[in-house]
C-alpha cells in the first residue's frame, strides 16, 4: 500500500472514531445520569463521573411493577403484531405497483406518493378513527393510526422489487403454472429479505417508541403502552412539582425529576438497541438499494 493511501486511510479512521465517539458519549452520559443522585445533578450538573450513585429514579418508575409489566407486555404485542401486519400490507401494495404489466400502476403510485405530502389533519383523523372506525380505547388504536401503512416504505419496497427481482424468474414461474400468490409468497418474499428487514426494523422502532396514539386515543389505563405510561408518569411528576411550588400542596423533594427523564429514556431504548444487531446485515443493503434508484 502506498504511503499516501495509508495516510488517507488513517485520516478516515480518525474521522470515523470521532464520529463514533460523538454518538456513543451522549448515550453513556444518559445511562450514567440515570443512576446519579438527583441532588448531585442539581448541584454539580451532568457528569461522566457521578459523585454519588443512586437508583432512586428506577425505583420510582418501577414501584408499581405490575402496571409497568402490563405496559411492557402491551408494547411487545403491539410492536410484534403491528410490524408483522404492516410488513404484509406494505409488501402486498408495493409488489403490484412494481409490476410493469399491471394496469394503472403509475397513477396508483402517484396516489401513494401524494399521501407523503398531504394528510387529513389531526381533527378529521381523530373523528374517523373514533366515530367511524370506533377504535378509541382498543388495542387497534395503538396499531393502526399513522403507523400501519407508510407511503415512504411502500415506495422503498416498490423500488426494491422493480430493481432486484428479475422479471425472467417471474416469467419462468408463470410458464411452470405458478399462480401470482405462489410467486409472491415462494419467490418474491424470500428474495426480498434485505428490504423486509430494513422496513421491519423501521416499523419496529416506530411502534416501540410511539406514545402519541396512546395520548390521543386512550383513556383506559389498562391499555397504556410502556412509552405512553412513562410519558404520563413524567407529566405527573411535572404537575406535582408545579403544584408544590405554587401551593405547597405536597412535599415533592424526594421525587426524582432529572434522573427520572434519563431512566425513562434508558428503559425505552435499550430493548430496541438489543434487537438491532439481528437486522444489521440486512439493514444497509436494503436501505441503499431502495434509496438510490428511483
C-alpha positions, -999 to 999 in steps of 0.1 A, spaced: 0 0 0 14 34 -9 22 59 18 -4 84 5 -31 57 7 -21 47 42 -23 83 54 -57 87 38 -69 55 55 -56 68 89 -74 101 84 -107 83 75 -103 60 105 -97 90 128 -128 108 115 -149 77 119 -136 72 155 -145 109 163 -180 104 148 -185 72 167 -175 89 200 -199 117 192 -227 91 190 -216 69 220 -207 96 246 -242 112 248 -257 77 253 -231 69 280 -240 102 297 -276 93 295 -271 60 313 -247 75 339 -271 104 346 -300 79 352 -280 63 380 -267 96 395 -282 110 427 -308 138 419 -291 163 443 -257 158 426 -272 167 392 -289 198 406 -257 210 424 -229 199 400 -247 192 367 -243 162 345 -210 143 346 -195 111 333 -181 107 369 -210 110 393 -203 119 429 -230 97 442 -247 67 427 -284 63 432 -311 41 416 -339 61 430 -352 70 395 -356 34 385 -371 25 419 -396 53 414 -405 42 379 -409 6 387 -426 10 422 -458 -2 406 -442 -31 388 -475 -48 379 -486 -18 359 -451 -14 343 -450 -51 333 -485 -49 318 -475 -18 298 -443 -36 286 -464 -66 275 -488 -44 256 -458 -27 239 -443 -60 229 -477 -73 215 -483 -40 196 -448 -40 182 -448 -76 170 -484 -76 156 -481 -41 142 -448 -48 125 -459 -81 110 -492 -67 97 -476 -35 84 -449 -55 65 -476 -77 50 -498 -48 39 -468 -28 26 -455 -57 6 -489 -65 -8 -493 -29 -20 -457 -24 -32 -454 -56 -53 -483 -50 -77 -471 -14 -81 -437 -27 -91 -450 -49 -119 -448 -32 -153 -477 -53 -166 -501 -40 -140 -527 -16 -154 -526 20 -139 -495 12 -118 -481 47 -124 -513 66 -114 -517 44 -84 -481 50 -74 -487 87 -77 -517 85 -54 -495 67 -28 -468 94 -33 -494 122 -27 -500 109 8 -464 116 17 -470 153 11 -505 158 25 -527 143 52 -562 149 66 -550 167 97 -555 159 134 -592 166 139 -606 148 108 -582 118 115 -594 117 151 -630 117 141 -626 90 115 -608 66 140 -631 73 169 -666 80 154 -664 59 122 -640 31 130 -646 31 168 -610 24 177 -609 46 209 -598 26 239 -590 -5 218 -556 -21 212 -560 -12 175 -557 25 184 -520 17 191 -515 -2 158 -535 15 130 -535 53 132 -504 67 114 -483 36 118 -498 7 99 -490 19 64 -463 43 55 -461 56 19 -424 61 21 -419 24 29 -443 14 1 -422 34 -24 -390 20 -9 -402 -16 -12 -417 -10 -47 -383 3 -59 -366 -28 -44 -390 -52 -62 -386 -33 -95 -348 -34 -94 -339 -66 -76 -364 -92 -86 -355 -105 -121 -385 -105 -145 -372 -137 -160 -378 -156 -128 -414 -145 -126 -420 -154 -163 -405 -188 -158 -426 -194 -128 -457 -185 -148 -447 -209 -175 -444 -236 -149 -480 -229 -139 -474 -210 -106 -501 -185 -96 -494 -149 -87 -500 -157 -50 -475 -185 -51 -449 -164 -70 -453 -137 -44 -450 -160 -13 -424 -185 -25 -402 -165 -48 -405 -127 -43 -406 -126 -5 -376 -150 0 -355 -128 -24 -366 -96 -6 -352 -103 29 -330 -71 29 -358 -47 23 -382 -66 45 -357 -65 74 -350 -28 68 -386 -18 67 -393 -42 96 -367 -25 117 -380 10 110 -416 -1 118 -404 -19 150 -388 14 161 -419 34 153 -442 11 172 -418 7 202 -413 45 206 -449 55 199 -467 73 227 -487 98 207 -515 74 197 -520 64 233 -521 100 244 -549 108 218 -570 76 216 -567 60 251 -583 69 284 -583 33 297 -551 29 318 -552 -9 312 -542 -3 276 -513 21 282 -481 11 264 -447 14 280 -439 47 263 -473 61 270 -471 51 307 -436 67 310 -448 99 294 -478 101 317 -455 95 348 -433 123 336 -463 146 332 -475 136 367 -441 145 381 -441 179 364 -476 185 377 -467 176 413 -436 199 411 -456 228 399 -484 222 425 -457 221 452 -440 253 441 -474 271 437 -495 259 466 -472 239 488 -496 210 484 -472 182 488 -436 176 497 -420 166 463 -383 169 472 -380 131 472 -394 127 437 -366 124 411 -372 147 381 -340 149 360 -328 114 367 -364 101 360 -362 116 325 -329 98 319 -342 65 333 -373 67 311 -351 71 280 -329 42 290 -359 19 297 -374 29 263 -344 25 241 -324 -5 255 -348 -32 242 -348 -18 207 -310 -15 207 -306 -51 216 -326 -61 185 -306 -40 161 -276 -65 157 -300 -91 143 -311 -68 115 -278 -51 108 -266 -74 80 -298 -67 60 -301 -30 70 -275 -13 49 -282 -34 18 -319 -30 18 -318 7 25 -292 17 -1 -308 -4 -29 -342 11 -23 -330 46 -18 -305 52 -47 -326 40 -76 -359 59 -81 
